[in-house]
Amino acid sequence: MARPDEERYSDLLRHLAAPSTIDPDGLVESLREVERLHSMGHVTSAQLNAARDAYAATVAREPRQGAPRSPETRADERE
C-alpha cells in the first residue's frame, strides 16, 4: 500500500532538516522529490518553501551536504 503524500512529505522534510549521514546526492534527491510532489499538486507552495529552507539551513550548517565546490573555493576554505 502506498504511503500518503503528507507522510512522504514529512519524511522528506525530516531528512532535509537533519540528515543522518553526509549524502549530498541523497539530500538533493529528497528536495527534488518534494518539488515533484508540488508539481503534481500533492503539497502546497508553503510546504515546498519549507523544504527549500530546510535544505538551505542544512547546507549552511554542514557545507559538505551541498553541491561540490570548485577547487578555488576549497582552497579559500583551507586558509
Biotite code that builds the C-alpha atoms (Angstrom):
import biotite.structure as struc

atoms = struc.array([
    struc.Atom([0.000, 0.000, 0.000], chain_id="A", res_id=1, res_name="MET", atom_name="CA", element="C"),
    struc.Atom([1.391, 3.403, -0.980], chain_id="A", res_id=2, res_name="ALA", atom_name="CA", element="C"),
    struc.Atom([2.113, 5.892, 1.753], chain_id="A", res_id=3, res_name="ARG", atom_name="CA", element="C"),
    struc.Atom([0.024, 9.083, 1.806], chain_id="A", res_id=4, res_name="PRO", atom_name="CA", element="C"),
    struc.Atom([1.669, 12.164, 0.285], chain_id="A", res_id=5, res_name="ASP", atom_name="CA", element="C"),
    struc.Atom([1.636, 14.014, 3.625], chain_id="A", res_id=6, res_name="GLU", atom_name="CA", element="C"),
    struc.Atom([3.572, 11.171, 5.261], chain_id="A", res_id=7, res_name="GLU", atom_name="CA", element="C"),
    struc.Atom([6.097, 11.093, 2.409], chain_id="A", res_id=8, res_name="ARG", atom_name="CA", element="C"),
    struc.Atom([6.473, 14.874, 2.623], chain_id="A", res_id=9, res_name="TYR", atom_name="CA", element="C"),
    struc.Atom([7.033, 14.706, 6.398], chain_id="A", res_id=10, res_name="SER", atom_name="CA", element="C"),
    struc.Atom([9.748, 12.073, 5.953], chain_id="A", res_id=11, res_name="ASP", atom_name="CA", element="C"),
    struc.Atom([11.434, 14.092, 3.203], chain_id="A", res_id=12, res_name="LEU", atom_name="CA", element="C"),
    struc.Atom([11.319, 17.289, 5.257], chain_id="A", res_id=13, res_name="LEU", atom_name="CA", element="C"),
    struc.Atom([12.824, 15.494, 8.258], chain_id="A", res_id=14, res_name="ARG", atom_name="CA", element="C"),
    struc.Atom([15.616, 14.184, 6.054], chain_id="A", res_id=15, res_name="HIS", atom_name="CA", element="C"),
    struc.Atom([16.285, 17.633, 4.590], chain_id="A", res_id=16, res_name="LEU", atom_name="CA", element="C"),
    struc.Atom([16.399, 19.247, 8.029], chain_id="A", res_id=17, res_name="ALA", atom_name="CA", element="C"),
    struc.Atom([18.521, 16.637, 9.803], chain_id="A", res_id=18, res_name="ALA", atom_name="CA", element="C"),
    struc.Atom([20.245, 14.098, 7.556], chain_id="A", res_id=19, res_name="PRO", atom_name="CA", element="C"),
    struc.Atom([21.828, 11.250, 9.487], chain_id="A", res_id=20, res_name="SER", atom_name="CA", element="C"),
    struc.Atom([24.823, 10.863, 7.159], chain_id="A", res_id=21, res_name="THR", atom_name="CA", element="C"),
    struc.Atom([26.773, 13.008, 4.728], chain_id="A", res_id=22, res_name="ILE", atom_name="CA", element="C"),
    struc.Atom([24.962, 12.268, 1.479], chain_id="A", res_id=23, res_name="ASP", atom_name="CA", element="C"),
    struc.Atom([24.714, 15.341, -0.775], chain_id="A", res_id=24, res_name="PRO", atom_name="CA", element="C"),
    struc.Atom([23.163, 13.362, -3.635], chain_id="A", res_id=25, res_name="ASP", atom_name="CA", element="C"),
    struc.Atom([20.506, 11.874, -1.360], chain_id="A", res_id=26, res_name="GLY", atom_name="CA", element="C"),
    struc.Atom([19.694, 15.266, 0.103], chain_id="A", res_id=27, res_name="LEU", atom_name="CA", element="C"),
    struc.Atom([19.225, 16.819, -3.342], chain_id="A", res_id=28, res_name="VAL", atom_name="CA", element="C"),
    struc.Atom([17.109, 13.843, -4.370], chain_id="A", res_id=29, res_name="GLU", atom_name="CA", element="C"),
    struc.Atom([14.840, 14.448, -1.361], chain_id="A", res_id=30, res_name="SER", atom_name="CA", element="C"),
    struc.Atom([14.406, 18.079, -2.371], chain_id="A", res_id=31, res_name="LEU", atom_name="CA", element="C"),
    struc.Atom([13.671, 17.038, -5.954], chain_id="A", res_id=32, res_name="ARG", atom_name="CA", element="C"),
    struc.Atom([11.022, 14.614, -4.675], chain_id="A", res_id=33, res_name="GLU", atom_name="CA", element="C"),
    struc.Atom([9.309, 17.443, -2.761], chain_id="A", res_id=34, res_name="VAL", atom_name="CA", element="C"),
    struc.Atom([9.455, 19.575, -5.918], chain_id="A", res_id=35, res_name="GLU", atom_name="CA", element="C"),
    struc.Atom([7.897, 16.706, -7.873], chain_id="A", res_id=36, res_name="ARG", atom_name="CA", element="C"),
    struc.Atom([5.124, 16.324, -5.285], chain_id="A", res_id=37, res_name="LEU", atom_name="CA", element="C"),
    struc.Atom([4.492, 20.064, -5.559], chain_id="A", res_id=38, res_name="HIS", atom_name="CA", element="C"),
    struc.Atom([4.379, 19.979, -9.358], chain_id="A", res_id=39, res_name="SER", atom_name="CA", element="C"),
    struc.Atom([1.736, 17.258, -9.150], chain_id="A", res_id=40, res_name="MET", atom_name="CA", element="C"),
    struc.Atom([-0.302, 19.310, -6.673], chain_id="A", res_id=41, res_name="GLY", atom_name="CA", element="C"),
    struc.Atom([0.278, 16.953, -3.737], chain_id="A", res_id=42, res_name="HIS", atom_name="CA", element="C"),
    struc.Atom([1.983, 19.521, -1.488], chain_id="A", res_id=43, res_name="VAL", atom_name="CA", element="C"),
    struc.Atom([1.455, 23.253, -1.141], chain_id="A", res_id=44, res_name="THR", atom_name="CA", element="C"),
    struc.Atom([3.811, 26.077, -2.075], chain_id="A", res_id=45, res_name="SER", atom_name="CA", element="C"),
    struc.Atom([4.336, 26.715, 1.643], chain_id="A", res_id=46, res_name="ALA", atom_name="CA", element="C"),
    struc.Atom([5.441, 23.101, 2.099], chain_id="A", res_id=47, res_name="GLN", atom_name="CA", element="C"),
    struc.Atom([7.797, 23.400, -0.869], chain_id="A", res_id=48, res_name="LEU", atom_name="CA", element="C"),
    struc.Atom([9.294, 26.585, 0.583], chain_id="A", res_id=49, res_name="ASN", atom_name="CA", element="C"),
    struc.Atom([9.708, 24.891, 3.979], chain_id="A", res_id=50, res_name="ALA", atom_name="CA", element="C"),
    struc.Atom([11.625, 22.063, 2.286], chain_id="A", res_id=51, res_name="ALA", atom_name="CA", element="C"),
    struc.Atom([13.848, 24.524, 0.420], chain_id="A", res_id=52, res_name="ARG", atom_name="CA", element="C"),
    struc.Atom([14.502, 26.438, 3.645], chain_id="A", res_id=53, res_name="ASP", atom_name="CA", element="C"),
    struc.Atom([15.362, 23.198, 5.469], chain_id="A", res_id=54, res_name="ALA", atom_name="CA", element="C"),
    struc.Atom([17.770, 22.226, 2.689], chain_id="A", res_id=55, res_name="TYR", atom_name="CA", element="C"),
    struc.Atom([19.435, 25.660, 2.727], chain_id="A", res_id=56, res_name="ALA", atom_name="CA", element="C"),
    struc.Atom([19.781, 25.602, 6.531], chain_id="A", res_id=57, res_name="ALA", atom_name="CA", element="C"),
    struc.Atom([21.320, 22.129, 6.415], chain_id="A", res_id=58, res_name="THR", atom_name="CA", element="C"),
    struc.Atom([23.854, 23.132, 3.752], chain_id="A", res_id=59, res_name="VAL", atom_name="CA", element="C"),
    struc.Atom([24.694, 26.326, 5.669], chain_id="A", res_id=60, res_name="ALA", atom_name="CA", element="C"),
    struc.Atom([25.206, 24.310, 8.848], chain_id="A", res_id=61, res_name="ARG", atom_name="CA", element="C"),
    struc.Atom([27.034, 21.430, 7.133], chain_id="A", res_id=62, res_name="GLU", atom_name="CA", element="C"),
    struc.Atom([28.620, 22.594, 3.837], chain_id="A", res_id=63, res_name="PRO", atom_name="CA", element="C"),
    struc.Atom([29.667, 19.051, 2.916], chain_id="A", res_id=64, res_name="ARG", atom_name="CA", element="C"),
    struc.Atom([25.958, 18.318, 2.333], chain_id="A", res_id=65, res_name="GLN", atom_name="CA", element="C"),
    struc.Atom([25.895, 20.819, -0.535], chain_id="A", res_id=66, res_name="GLY", atom_name="CA", element="C"),
    struc.Atom([26.946, 20.563, -4.132], chain_id="A", res_id=67, res_name="ALA", atom_name="CA", element="C"),
    struc.Atom([30.612, 20.049, -4.936], chain_id="A", res_id=68, res_name="PRO", atom_name="CA", element="C"),
    struc.Atom([32.610, 23.266, -4.860], chain_id="A", res_id=69, res_name="ARG", atom_name="CA", element="C"),
    struc.Atom([35.341, 24.393, -7.206], chain_id="A", res_id=70, res_name="SER", atom_name="CA", element="C"),
    struc.Atom([38.991, 23.841, -6.279], chain_id="A", res_id=71, res_name="PRO", atom_name="CA", element="C"),
    struc.Atom([39.341, 27.609, -5.817], chain_id="A", res_id=72, res_name="GLU", atom_name="CA", element="C"),
    struc.Atom([36.546, 27.676, -3.231], chain_id="A", res_id=73, res_name="THR", atom_name="CA", element="C"),
    struc.Atom([38.015, 24.745, -1.346], chain_id="A", res_id=74, res_name="ARG", atom_name="CA", element="C"),
    struc.Atom([41.442, 26.466, -1.341], chain_id="A", res_id=75, res_name="ALA", atom_name="CA", element="C"),
    struc.Atom([39.853, 29.552, 0.230], chain_id="A", res_id=76, res_name="ASP", atom_name="CA", element="C"),
    struc.Atom([38.345, 27.403, 2.986], chain_id="A", res_id=77, res_name="GLU", atom_name="CA", element="C"),
    struc.Atom([41.748, 25.919, 3.910], chain_id="A", res_id=78, res_name="ARG", atom_name="CA", element="C"),
    struc.Atom([43.316, 29.317, 4.578], chain_id="A", res_id=79, res_name="GLU", atom_name="CA", element="C"),
])
